[in-house]
Amino acid sequence: MRSLGSCQVTFQDVFVPDENVIGEVGQGWRLLSETLNSERIMVAAQCYGALQGILDDMLAYATDRTAFTKPLGQFQAVQHMIANAAMGLEAARLLTYRAAWLQYNGRPCGVEATTAEVMASEACVQAADDGIQILGATATRSSTTCSATGATCGSTGSPRSTTRWAQLHRREPGAPALVLKRQEPARGTSPATPRITKSVQASATLSGVPS
């Protein structure tokens, strides 16, 4: 998950003759963003591979581990997490394959590449979180895919940080820029105790976990 390095390059007081200018002045980002499609597809494929390993760990542990006289995989809450990981895997695979096919055949694929990156990275991070919950302490003391992925995402913010970055920059020309504001906690509530929204309550109810 850390194989894609990046660095900052700064050009100061550089003169570029008119005959060497590519595209329109001030529109460099629009040209550069088209070259990032290969990287987006590569990140999506990387997350897809990690997601496959996470799902394998979840299935193996849920089959072998016994709790309350029956396999862990027979509990509905565990089945929900495994099913979500399997659905995310299939969605990531199809979206990544389509974006890669378009890129290989020289067709426009900016939207498809970004979609594959966002979907695959979000599914990968969510599956890693769920996998750590299923494996419990085993995930913290073994070299499983879900523990390695969870530790990487937690320490570096990747791949979820690339997802947020892509969402912020995928906007139509002329549209107002998105402004992120920090949400202050309401009076009488502690910052360490987030409020439960209706969507969270509904999700908890559907997964069989009391809200």
Secondary structure, 3 states (H helix, E strand, C coil): CCCCCCCCCCCCCCCCCHHHCCCCCCCHHHHHHHHCHHHHHHHHHHHHHHHHHHHHHHHHHHHHCEECCEEHHHCHHHHHHHHHHHHHHHHHHHHHHHHHHHHHCCCCCHHHHHHHHHHHHHHHHHHHHHHHHHHCHHHHHCCCHHHHHHHHHHHHCCCHHHHHHHHHHCCCCCCCCCCCCCCCCCCCCCCCCCCCCHHHHHHHHHCCCCC
